[in-house]
Amino acid sequence: MTATIPGDWWGLAACQEAEPDLFFPISAKGRAEIDVARARAVCQRCPVQIRCLDYSLATRQVHGIWGSLTEIERQPLFASAAAG
């Protein structure tokens, strides 16, 4: 995630204090599974987790963990968000 995301919610995000690479694992297997679990732990204590997920769906973020969901987990939600 980058610090250039617009909106006042971004400044409240728990990931601001975490290593950015944690939210962009290379795969979902092996060592990356540990990173995904660590990223989810950050997301679970985040006061703007839902706003983050909403942003990722609205802007079709296809990479990384947003709102505690991986890109694979968000795929079905993209269709739902587009439908209205």
C-alpha positions as semicolon CSV with decimal commas, in nm:
position;residue;x (nm);y (nm);z (nm)
1;M;0,000;0,000;0,000
2;T;0,118;0,350;-0,062
3;A;0,078;0,663;0,143
4;T;-0,074;0,845;-0,154
5;I;-0,419;0,687;-0,121
6;P;-0,675;0,967;-0,090
7;G;-0,916;0,995;0,198
8;D;-0,896;1,069;0,565
9;W;-0,937;0,700;0,657
10;W;-0,588;0,617;0,534
11;G;-0,421;0,801;0,820
12;L;-0,605;0,579;1,067
13;A;-0,500;0,251;0,904
14;A;-0,311;0,008;1,127
15;C;-0,088;-0,090;0,834
16;Q;0,076;0,253;0,849
17;E;0,297;0,110;1,123
18;A;0,371;-0,219;0,942
19;E;0,617;-0,322;0,674
20;P;0,445;-0,254;0,338
21;D;0,585;-0,570;0,177
22;L;0,389;-0,773;0,429
23;F;0,070;-0,683;0,243
24;F;0,205;-0,790;-0,096
25;P;0,319;-1,152;-0,062
26;I;0,463;-1,313;-0,374
27;S;0,238;-1,618;-0,348
28;A;-0,016;-1,776;-0,117
29;K;0,200;-2,079;-0,036
30;G;0,506;-2,150;0,175
31;R;0,661;-1,853;0,354
32;A;0,396;-1,626;0,206
33;E;0,131;-1,803;0,416
34;I;0,305;-1,672;0,725
35;D;0,313;-1,320;0,581
36;V;-0,057;-1,338;0,492
37;A;-0,136;-1,443;0,850
38;R;0,076;-1,157;0,986
39;A;-0,093;-0,907;0,753
40;R;-0,438;-1,034;0,857
41;A;-0,343;-0,985;1,222
42;V;-0,269;-0,619;1,147
43;C;-0,597;-0,584;0,954
44;Q;-0,799;-0,742;1,234
45;R;-0,697;-0,468;1,475
46;C;-0,747;-0,191;1,219
47;P;-1,027;0,061;1,284
48;V;-1,075;0,121;0,909
49;Q;-1,059;-0,239;0,784
50;I;-1,399;-0,220;0,609
51;R;-1,317;0,116;0,450
52;C;-0,993;-0,032;0,319
53;L;-1,176;-0,327;0,167
54;D;-1,436;-0,096;0,014
55;Y;-1,158;0,115;-0,138
56;S;-0,988;-0,192;-0,285
57;L;-1,311;-0,304;-0,449
58;A;-1,403;0,041;-0,578
59;T;-1,059;0,090;-0,731
60;R;-1,019;-0,275;-0,838
61;Q;-0,693;-0,336;-0,652
62;V;-0,586;-0,671;-0,793
63;H;-0,268;-0,715;-0,589
64;G;-0,205;-0,735;-0,219
65;I;-0,404;-0,775;0,098
66;W;-0,671;-0,512;0,153
67;G;-0,921;-0,518;0,438
68;S;-0,780;-0,857;0,541
69;L;-0,861;-1,024;0,208
70;T;-0,614;-1,153;-0,048
71;E;-0,653;-1,086;-0,419
72;I;-0,802;-1,435;-0,466
73;E;-1,057;-1,377;-0,190
74;R;-1,157;-1,041;-0,340
75;Q;-1,219;-1,178;-0,692
76;P;-1,583;-1,279;-0,630
77;L;-1,647;-0,944;-0,461
78;F;-1,535;-0,750;-0,768
79;A;-1,831;-0,893;-0,959
80;S;-2,068;-0,809;-0,673
81;A;-1,936;-0,453;-0,647
82;A;-1,971;-0,401;-1,022
83;A;-2,330;-0,529;-1,017
84;G;-2,426;-0,262;-0,776
